Amino acid sequence: MTALADLVHSFAALLKPISSNAERLAEWISTARQEDLPHLHAFTRGLDRDRHAVDAAVTLPHHNGTTEGVNTKTKLLKRQMYGRAGFALLRHRILLG
């Protein structure tokens, strides 16, 4: 459990985009593979499969979090209003909320 906690903590530090994170991620993956944690090994295999996107995520400051947040809020409002009112009220709630 201690090794897992250390690995999770060090991975969380990689989530702040810095240009040197690509090398640090490679080191993290090799360290994680040395531990006897099969689920973590599956996670590292997934990171390797999409390595270019993962490297971009940990090194570049660009993200689409704001857009995803707006989409989530819109879907929530749509589900809440299902069958209650028309599109005009939904549009009004989205624009004013």
MMTF fields as JSON, N, C-alpha, C and O atoms, coordinates in Angstrom:
{
  "mmtfVersion": "1.0.0",
  "mmtfProducer": "UNKNOWN",
  "numBonds": 387,
  "numAtoms": 388,
  "numGroups": 97,
  "numChains": 1,
  "numModels": 1,
  "chainsPerModel": [1],
  "groupsPerChain": [97],
  "chainIdList": ["A"],
  "bondAtomList": [4, 2, 8, 6, 12, 10, 16, 14, 20, 18, 24, 22, 28, 26, 32, 30, 36, 34, 40, 38, 44, 42, 48, 46, 52, 50, 56, 54, 60, 58, 64, 62, 68, 66, 72, 70, 76, 74, 80, 78, 84, 82, 88, 86, 92, 90, 96, 94, 100, 98, 104, 102, 108, 106, 112, 110, 116, 114, 120, 118, 124, 122, 128, 126, 132, 130, 136, 134, 140, 138, 144, 142, 148, 146, 152, 150, 156, 154, 160, 158, 164, 162, 168, 166, 172, 170, 176, 174, 180, 178, 184, 182, 188, 186, 192, 190, 196, 194, 200, 198, 204, 202, 208, 206, 212, 210, 216, 214, 220, 218, 224, 222, 228, 226, 232, 230, 236, 234, 240, 238, 244, 242, 248, 246, 252, 250, 256, 254, 260, 258, 264, 262, 268, 266, 272, 270, 276, 274, 280, 278, 284, 282, 288, 286, 292, 290, 296, 294, 300, 298, 304, 302, 308, 306, 312, 310, 316, 314, 320, 318, 324, 322, 328, 326, 332, 330, 336, 334, 340, 338, 344, 342, 348, 346, 352, 350, 356, 354, 360, 358, 364, 362, 368, 366, 372, 370, 376, 374, 380, 378, 384, 382],
  "bondOrderList": [1, 1, 1, 1, 1, 1, 1, 1, 1, 1, 1, 1, 1, 1, 1, 1, 1, 1, 1, 1, 1, 1, 1, 1, 1, 1, 1, 1, 1, 1, 1, 1, 1, 1, 1, 1, 1, 1, 1, 1, 1, 1, 1, 1, 1, 1, 1, 1, 1, 1, 1, 1, 1, 1, 1, 1, 1, 1, 1, 1, 1, 1, 1, 1, 1, 1, 1, 1, 1, 1, 1, 1, 1, 1, 1, 1, 1, 1, 1, 1, 1, 1, 1, 1, 1, 1, 1, 1, 1, 1, 1, 1, 1, 1, 1, 1],
  "groupList": [{"groupName": "MET", "atomNameList": ["N", "CA", "C", "O"], "elementList": ["N", "C", "C", "O"], "formalChargeList": [0, 0, 0, 0], "bondAtomList": [1, 0, 2, 1, 3, 2], "bondOrderList": [1, 1, 2], "singleLetterCode": "M", "chemCompType": "L-PEPTIDE LINKING"}, {"groupName": "THR", "atomNameList": ["N", "CA", "C", "O"], "elementList": ["N", "C", "C", "O"], "formalChargeList": [0, 0, 0, 0], "bondAtomList": [1, 0, 2, 1, 3, 2], "bondOrderList": [1, 1, 2], "singleLetterCode": "T", "chemCompType": "L-PEPTIDE LINKING"}, {"groupName": "ALA", "atomNameList": ["N", "CA", "C", "O"], "elementList": ["N", "C", "C", "O"], "formalChargeList": [0, 0, 0, 0], "bondAtomList": [1, 0, 2, 1, 3, 2], "bondOrderList": [1, 1, 2], "singleLetterCode": "A", "chemCompType": "L-PEPTIDE LINKING"}, {"groupName": "LEU", "atomNameList": ["N", "CA", "C", "O"], "elementList": ["N", "C", "C", "O"], "formalChargeList": [0, 0, 0, 0], "bondAtomList": [1, 0, 2, 1, 3, 2], "bondOrderList": [1, 1, 2], "singleLetterCode": "L", "chemCompType": "L-PEPTIDE LINKING"}, {"groupName": "ASP", "atomNameList": ["N", "CA", "C", "O"], "elementList": ["N", "C", "C", "O"], "formalChargeList": [0, 0, 0, 0], "bondAtomList": [1, 0, 2, 1, 3, 2], "bondOrderList": [1, 1, 2], "singleLetterCode": "D", "chemCompType": "L-PEPTIDE LINKING"}, {"groupName": "VAL", "atomNameList": ["N", "CA", "C", "O"], "elementList": ["N", "C", "C", "O"], "formalChargeList": [0, 0, 0, 0], "bondAtomList": [1, 0, 2, 1, 3, 2], "bondOrderList": [1, 1, 2], "singleLetterCode": "V", "chemCompType": "L-PEPTIDE LINKING"}, {"groupName": "HIS", "atomNameList": ["N", "CA", "C", "O"], "elementList": ["N", "C", "C", "O"], "formalChargeList": [0, 0, 0, 0], "bondAtomList": [1, 0, 2, 1, 3, 2], "bondOrderList": [1, 1, 2], "singleLetterCode": "H", "chemCompType": "L-PEPTIDE LINKING"}, {"groupName": "SER", "atomNameList": ["N", "CA", "C", "O"], "elementList": ["N", "C", "C", "O"], "formalChargeList": [0, 0, 0, 0], "bondAtomList": [1, 0, 2, 1, 3, 2], "bondOrderList": [1, 1, 2], "singleLetterCode": "S", "chemCompType": "L-PEPTIDE LINKING"}, {"groupName": "PHE", "atomNameList": ["N", "CA", "C", "O"], "elementList": ["N", "C", "C", "O"], "formalChargeList": [0, 0, 0, 0], "bondAtomList": [1, 0, 2, 1, 3, 2], "bondOrderList": [1, 1, 2], "singleLetterCode": "F", "chemCompType": "L-PEPTIDE LINKING"}, {"groupName": "LYS", "atomNameList": ["N", "CA", "C", "O"], "elementList": ["N", "C", "C", "O"], "formalChargeList": [0, 0, 0, 0], "bondAtomList": [1, 0, 2, 1, 3, 2], "bondOrderList": [1, 1, 2], "singleLetterCode": "K", "chemCompType": "L-PEPTIDE LINKING"}, {"groupName": "PRO", "atomNameList": ["N", "CA", "C", "O"], "elementList": ["N", "C", "C", "O"], "formalChargeList": [0, 0, 0, 0], "bondAtomList": [1, 0, 2, 1, 3, 2], "bondOrderList": [1, 1, 2], "singleLetterCode": "P", "chemCompType": "L-PEPTIDE LINKING"}, {"groupName": "ILE", "atomNameList": ["N", "CA", "C", "O"], "elementList": ["N", "C", "C", "O"], "formalChargeList": [0, 0, 0, 0], "bondAtomList": [1, 0, 2, 1, 3, 2], "bondOrderList": [1, 1, 2], "singleLetterCode": "I", "chemCompType": "L-PEPTIDE LINKING"}, {"groupName": "ASN", "atomNameList": ["N", "CA", "C", "O"], "elementList": ["N", "C", "C", "O"], "formalChargeList": [0, 0, 0, 0], "bondAtomList": [1, 0, 2, 1, 3, 2], "bondOrderList": [1, 1, 2], "singleLetterCode": "N", "chemCompType": "L-PEPTIDE LINKING"}, {"groupName": "GLU", "atomNameList": ["N", "CA", "C", "O"], "elementList": ["N", "C", "C", "O"], "formalChargeList": [0, 0, 0, 0], "bondAtomList": [1, 0, 2, 1, 3, 2], "bondOrderList": [1, 1, 2], "singleLetterCode": "E", "chemCompType": "L-PEPTIDE LINKING"}, {"groupName": "ARG", "atomNameList": ["N", "CA", "C", "O"], "elementList": ["N", "C", "C", "O"], "formalChargeList": [0, 0, 0, 0], "bondAtomList": [1, 0, 2, 1, 3, 2], "bondOrderList": [1, 1, 2], "singleLetterCode": "R", "chemCompType": "L-PEPTIDE LINKING"}, {"groupName": "TRP", "atomNameList": ["N", "CA", "C", "O"], "elementList": ["N", "C", "C", "O"], "formalChargeList": [0, 0, 0, 0], "bondAtomList": [1, 0, 2, 1, 3, 2], "bondOrderList": [1, 1, 2], "singleLetterCode": "W", "chemCompType": "L-PEPTIDE LINKING"}, {"groupName": "GLN", "atomNameList": ["N", "CA", "C", "O"], "elementList": ["N", "C", "C", "O"], "formalChargeList": [0, 0, 0, 0], "bondAtomList": [1, 0, 2, 1, 3, 2], "bondOrderList": [1, 1, 2], "singleLetterCode": "Q", "chemCompType": "L-PEPTIDE LINKING"}, {"groupName": "GLY", "atomNameList": ["N", "CA", "C", "O"], "elementList": ["N", "C", "C", "O"], "formalChargeList": [0, 0, 0, 0], "bondAtomList": [1, 0, 2, 1, 3, 2], "bondOrderList": [1, 1, 2], "singleLetterCode": "G", "chemCompType": "PEPTIDE LINKING"}, {"groupName": "TYR", "atomNameList": ["N", "CA", "C", "O"], "elementList": ["N", "C", "C", "O"], "formalChargeList": [0, 0, 0, 0], "bondAtomList": [1, 0, 2, 1, 3, 2], "bondOrderList": [1, 1, 2], "singleLetterCode": "Y", "chemCompType": "L-PEPTIDE LINKING"}],
  "groupTypeList": [0, 1, 2, 3, 2, 4, 3, 5, 6, 7, 8, 2, 2, 3, 3, 9, 10, 11, 7, 7, 12, 2, 13, 14, 3, 2, 13, 15, 11, 7, 1, 2, 14, 16, 13, 4, 3, 10, 6, 3, 6, 2, 8, 1, 14, 17, 3, 4, 14, 4, 14, 6, 2, 5, 4, 2, 2, 5, 1, 3, 10, 6, 6, 12, 17, 1, 1, 13, 17, 5, 12, 1, 9, 1, 9, 3, 3, 9, 14, 16, 0, 18, 17, 14, 2, 17, 8, 2, 3, 3, 14, 6, 14, 11, 3, 3, 17],
  "groupIdList": [1, 2, 3, 4, 5, 6, 7, 8, 9, 10, 11, 12, 13, 14, 15, 16, 17, 18, 19, 20, 21, 22, 23, 24, 25, 26, 27, 28, 29, 30, 31, 32, 33, 34, 35, 36, 37, 38, 39, 40, 41, 42, 43, 44, 45, 46, 47, 48, 49, 50, 51, 52, 53, 54, 55, 56, 57, 58, 59, 60, 61, 62, 63, 64, 65, 66, 67, 68, 69, 70, 71, 72, 73, 74, 75, 76, 77, 78, 79, 80, 81, 82, 83, 84, 85, 86, 87, 88, 89, 90, 91, 92, 93, 94, 95, 96, 97],
  "secStructList": [7, 2, 2, 2, 2, 2, 2, 2, 2, 2, 2, 2, 2, 2, 6, 1, 7, 7, 6, 6, 2, 2, 2, 2, 2, 2, 2, 2, 2, 2, 2, 2, 2, 2, 1, 1, 7, 2, 2, 2, 2, 2, 2, 2, 2, 2, 2, 2, 2, 6, 2, 2, 2, 2, 2, 2, 2, 2, 2, 7, 7, 7, 7, 7, 2, 2, 2, 2, 2, 2, 2, 2, 2, 2, 2, 2, 2, 2, 2, 2, 6, 6, 6, 6, 1, 7, 2, 2, 2, 2, 2, 2, 2, 2, 2, 2, 7],
  "xCoordList": [0.827, 0.0, 0.87, 0.514, 1.992, 2.891, 3.439, 3.507, 3.833, 4.358, 3.289, 3.572, 2.061, 0.966, 0.702, 0.516, 0.684, 0.45, 1.555, 1.278, 2.787, 3.897, 3.771, 4.009, 3.394, 3.244, 2.092, 2.212, 0.987, -0.143, 0.238, -0.108, 0.937, 1.366, 2.318, 2.19, 3.257, 4.204, 3.519, 3.904, 2.507, 1.771, 0.95, 0.835, 0.383, -0.395, 0.481, 0.007, 1.731, 2.646, 2.891, 3.228, 2.725, 2.919, 1.753, 1.877, 0.641, -0.54, -0.477, -1.303, 0.473, 0.687, 1.615, 2.765, 1.117, 1.896, 3.221, 3.247, 4.313, 5.663, 6.375, 6.123, 7.241, 7.887, 8.742, 8.943, 9.244, 10.09, 9.287, 9.874, 7.975, 7.15, 7.195, 6.932, 7.515, 7.565, 8.648, 8.431, 9.799, 10.871, 10.514, 10.782, 9.913, 9.5, 8.438, 8.403, 7.569, 6.54, 7.176, 6.755, 8.177, 8.874, 9.515, 9.475, 10.096, 10.689, 9.602, 9.797, 8.465, 7.372, 6.843, 6.564, 6.712, 6.219, 7.177, 6.739, 8.474, 9.432, 9.426, 9.567, 9.267, 9.178, 7.911, 7.942, 6.798, 5.528, 5.578, 4.977, 6.277, 6.359, 7.238, 7.129, 8.089, 8.937, 8.178, 8.614, 7.064, 6.262, 5.349, 5.048, 4.923, 4.036, 2.582, 1.878, 2.149, 0.794, 0.166, 0.332, -0.551, -1.056, -1.98, -1.933, -2.814, -3.715, -2.933, -3.309, -1.884, -1.032, -0.285, -0.032, 0.06, 0.697, -0.264, 0.147, -1.535, -2.533, -2.651, -2.792, -2.593, -2.648, -1.458, -1.615, -0.26, 0.927, 0.875, 1.355, 0.298, 0.135, -0.797, -0.565, -1.84, -2.743, -2.051, -2.307, -1.173, -0.409, 0.504, 0.647, 1.119, 2.01, 1.254, 1.769, 0.039, -0.738, -1.028, -1.074, -1.219, -1.541, -0.503, -0.847, 0.75, 1.844, 1.924, 2.227, 1.658, 1.748, 0.72, 1.039, -0.494, -1.532, -1.218, -1.454, -0.69, -0.35, 0.795, 0.76, 1.794, 2.898, 2.399, 2.832, 1.487, 0.93, 0.14, 0.186, -0.585, -1.398, -0.537, -0.916, 0.601, 1.42, 2.448, 3.098, 2.606, 3.593, 2.97, 3.566, 1.808, 1.207, 0.13, -0.598, 0.02, -0.967, -2.383, -3.302, -2.574, -3.884, -4.769, -4.302, -6.044, -7.002, -8.407, -8.603, -9.37, -10.737, -11.671, -12.842, -11.171, -11.952, -13.168, -14.232, -13.034, -14.152, -15.271, -16.442, -14.914, -15.907, -16.618, -17.84, -15.873, -16.482, -17.41, -18.454, -17.049, -17.907, -19.233, -20.284, -19.185, -20.411, -21.276, -22.496, -20.662, -21.416, -22.1, -23.261, -21.391, -21.959, -23.141, -24.172, -22.99, -24.076, -25.29, -26.424, -25.07, -26.162, -26.912, -28.142, -26.182, -26.836, -27.628, -28.703, -27.111, -27.823, -29.147, -30.186, -29.116, -30.335, -31.328, -32.531, -30.819, -31.69, -32.398, -33.591, -31.66, -32.266, -33.281, -34.324, -32.984, -33.905, -35.215, -36.274, -35.143, -36.319, -37.045, -37.995, -36.641, -37.244, -38.754, -39.197, -39.532, -40.982, -41.69, -42.916, -40.988, -41.62, -41.863, -42.878, -40.959, -41.083, -40.432, -39.803, -40.592, -40.051, -38.621, -37.973, -38.163, -36.788, -36.531, -35.423, -37.536, -37.336, -36.915, -36.004, -37.574, -37.206, -35.832, -35.063, -35.523, -34.204, -33.12, -32.115, -33.318, -32.364, -32.204, -31.088, -33.298, -33.28, -32.481, -31.684, -32.683, -31.962, -30.465, -29.641, -30.113, -28.7, -28.016, -26.913, -28.673, -28.058, -27.978, -27.047, -28.924, -28.913, -28.177, -27.823, -27.944, -27.301, -25.863, -25.162],
  "yCoordList": [-1.199, 0.0, 1.261, 2.272, 1.186, 2.343, 2.653, 3.811, 1.587, 1.788, 2.369, 3.256, 1.87, 2.394, 3.856, 4.664, 4.201, 5.591, 6.507, 7.617, 6.05, 6.85, 7.052, 8.146, 5.98, 6.081, 7.005, 7.787, 6.927, 7.808, 9.255, 10.142, 9.496, 10.86, 11.412, 12.564, 10.6, 11.079, 11.253, 12.13, 10.431, 10.614, 11.896, 12.609, 12.188, 13.42, 14.648, 15.654, 14.573, 15.694, 15.903, 17.008, 14.85, 14.965, 15.671, 16.074, 15.824, 16.383, 17.896, 18.469, 18.549, 19.974, 20.08, 19.647, 20.663, 20.647, 21.407, 22.616, 20.672, 21.229, 20.519, 19.34, 21.212, 20.635, 19.407, 18.565, 19.282, 18.132, 16.912, 15.891, 17.001, 15.901, 14.653, 13.557, 14.78, 13.6, 12.637, 11.427, 13.169, 12.322, 11.763, 10.599, 12.597, 12.142, 11.06, 10.153, 11.151, 10.127, 8.801, 7.751, 8.83, 7.599, 6.944, 5.723, 7.748, 7.223, 6.651, 5.609, 7.332, 6.867, 5.509, 4.614, 5.378, 4.116, 2.976, 1.893, 3.203, 2.136, 1.793, 0.625, 2.788, 2.531, 1.752, 0.835, 2.113, 1.429, -0.023, -0.891, -0.289, -1.666, -2.557, -3.782, -1.968, -2.759, -3.238, -4.182, -2.615, -3.015, -4.186, -4.402, -4.925, -6.067, -5.613, -6.016, -4.755, -4.212, -4.397, -3.532, -5.504, -5.817, -4.751, -4.496, -4.128, -3.102, -1.877, -1.217, -1.583, -0.473, -0.804, 0.079, -2.064, -2.484, -2.299, -1.871, -2.615, -2.404, -0.913, -0.538, -0.074, 1.377, 1.854, 2.672, 1.347, 1.775, 1.294, 1.985, 0.117, -0.34, 0.597, 0.887, 1.065, 2.031, 3.345, 3.959, 3.787, 5.009, 4.833, 5.744, 3.656, 3.395, 3.337, 3.772, 2.802, 2.69, 4.053, 4.185, 5.051, 6.39, 7.392, 8.453, 7.048, 7.811, 9.252, 10.157, 9.478, 10.847, 11.761, 12.896, 11.278, 12.089, 12.31, 13.395, 11.289, 11.416, 12.415, 13.243, 12.338, 13.299, 14.726, 15.649, 14.904, 16.232, 16.71, 17.892, 15.803, 16.187, 16.625, 17.541, 15.991, 16.329, 17.426, 17.906, 17.827, 18.863, 20.176, 21.237, 20.131, 21.337, 21.912, 21.154, 23.239, 23.852, 23.903, 24.359, 23.444, 23.532, 22.369, 21.237, 22.653, 21.608, 22.09, 23.27, 21.195, 21.56, 21.39, 21.048, 21.622, 21.447, 22.355, 21.925, 23.595, 24.529, 24.061, 24.094, 23.628, 23.14, 21.914, 21.808, 20.993, 19.793, 20.149, 19.518, 21.14, 21.573, 22.132, 21.844, 22.931, 23.492, 22.371, 22.39, 21.396, 20.276, 19.477, 19.093, 19.228, 18.475, 19.221, 18.62, 20.516, 21.315, 21.329, 21.228, 21.451, 21.46, 20.128, 20.109, 19.023, 17.707, 17.526, 16.926, 18.037, 17.948, 18.715, 18.196, 19.934, 20.723, 20.045, 20.041, 19.474, 18.789, 17.61, 17.398, 16.842, 15.698, 16.163, 15.534, 17.248, 17.751, 18.23, 18.106, 18.772, 19.376, 18.445, 18.873, 17.216, 16.298, 16.192, 15.828, 16.511, 16.383, 17.512, 17.481, 18.491, 19.546, 20.829, 21.498, 21.166, 22.439, 22.305, 21.294, 23.319, 23.289, 23.796, 24.085, 23.89, 24.307, 25.734, 26.052, 26.595, 28.006, 28.131, 28.894, 27.386, 27.46, 26.838, 27.349, 25.749, 25.136, 26.123, 26.286, 26.767, 27.757, 28.887, 29.342, 29.336, 30.414, 30.004, 30.794, 28.792, 28.323, 28.17, 28.45, 27.723, 27.573, 28.935, 29.113, 29.887, 31.201, 31.995, 32.779, 31.81, 32.564, 31.846, 32.461, 30.542, 29.768, 29.807, 29.21],
  "zCoordList": [0.0, 0.0, 0.0, -0.605, 0.674, 0.712, -0.673, -1.085, -1.392, -2.741, -3.656, -4.461, -3.534, -4.347, -4.026, -4.936, -2.759, -2.362, -2.891, -3.345, -2.834, -3.362, -4.87, -5.383, -5.574, -7.024, -7.4, -8.343, -6.682, -6.967, -6.702, -7.483, -5.621, -5.296, -6.361, -6.774, -6.797, -7.816, -9.172, -9.946, -9.47, -10.724, -10.667, -11.664, -9.507, -9.369, -9.609, -10.138, -9.232, -9.479, -10.972, -11.398, -11.764, -13.216, -13.903, -15.059, -13.222, -13.862, -14.024, -14.734, -13.389, -13.634, -14.842, -14.778, -15.961, -17.208, -17.114, -16.881, -17.301, -17.347, -18.505, -18.753, -19.196, -20.38, -20.062, -20.939, -18.85, -18.498, -18.047, -17.69, -18.056, -17.562, -18.441, -17.945, -19.708, -20.572, -20.088, -20.041, -19.733, -19.219, -17.841, -17.544, -17.015, -15.682, -15.769, -14.938, -16.773, -16.967, -17.355, -16.869, -18.217, -18.601, -17.376, -17.228, -16.513, -15.274, -14.362, -13.737, -14.29, -13.444, -13.933, -13.135, -15.243, -15.81, -15.494, -15.109, -15.651, -15.35, -13.853, -13.491, -12.991, -11.549, -11.216, -10.396, -11.848, -11.58, -12.037, -11.404, -13.113, -13.616, -12.738, -12.8, -11.939, -11.045, -9.816, -9.158, -9.494, -8.335, -8.707, -9.881, -7.71, -7.923, -7.774, -6.849, -8.72, -8.7, -10.09, -10.95, -10.326, -11.67, -12.262, -13.465, -11.437, -11.974, -12.426, -13.395, -11.749, -12.15, -13.442, -14.261, -13.621, -14.872, -16.037, -17.116, -15.831, -16.883, -17.204, -18.368, -16.189, -16.396, -17.213, -18.12, -16.899, -17.647, -19.094, -19.993, -19.326, -20.715, -21.478, -22.652, -20.818, -21.453, -21.752, -22.787, -20.855, -21.109, -22.319, -23.135, -22.43, -23.566, -24.887, -25.916, -24.864, -26.107, -26.72, -27.943, -25.894, -26.386, -25.889, -25.368, -26.054, -25.465, -25.966, -25.188, -27.25, -27.777, -27.105, -26.749, -26.933, -26.286, -24.807, -24.275, -24.149, -22.735, -22.555, -21.645, -23.407, -23.331, -23.542, -22.851, -24.498, -24.734, -23.523, -23.181, -22.873, -21.723, -20.536, -19.806, -20.338, -19.171, -19.454, -18.526, -20.711, -21.023, -21.514, -21.328, -22.123, -22.701, -21.779, -21.139, -21.702, -20.812, -21.382, -20.701, -22.619, -23.267, -22.838, -22.717, -22.608, -22.275, -22.629, -22.919, -22.605, -22.951, -21.751, -21.921, -20.563, -19.347, -19.28, -18.835, -19.71, -19.673, -20.588, -20.211, -21.788, -22.732, -22.186, -22.294, -21.603, -21.031, -19.876, -19.708, -19.088, -17.991, -18.483, -17.911, -19.543, -20.123, -20.692, -20.525, -21.36, -21.908, -20.802, -20.941, -19.716, -18.599, -17.99, -17.689, -17.812, -17.242, -18.164, -17.694, -19.459, -20.424, -20.401, -20.434, -20.346, -20.302, -19.023, -19.039, -17.913, -16.647, -16.722, -16.314, -17.235, -17.382, -18.31, -18.051, -19.39, -20.343, -19.68, -19.896, -18.871, -18.181, -17.134, -16.961, -16.447, -15.429, -16.04, -15.425, -17.237, -17.85, -18.808, -19.462, -18.912, -19.874, -19.641, -18.552, -20.668, -20.615, -19.887, -19.785, -19.386, -18.594, -19.381, -19.183, -20.25, -20.956, -22.327, -22.638, -23.116, -24.461, -24.541, -23.536, -25.772, -26.033, -25.569, -25.139, -25.65, -25.278, -23.811, -23.491, -22.921, -21.509, -21.252, -20.438, -21.935, -21.8, -22.231, -21.539, -23.354, -23.854, -22.843, -22.591, -22.273, -21.287, -20.05, -19.543, -19.562, -18.377, -18.652, -17.782, -19.871, -20.224, -20.3, -19.784, -20.94, -21.111, -19.812, -19.628, -18.921, -17.661, -16.541, -15.536, -16.708, -15.637, -15.751, -14.933]
}
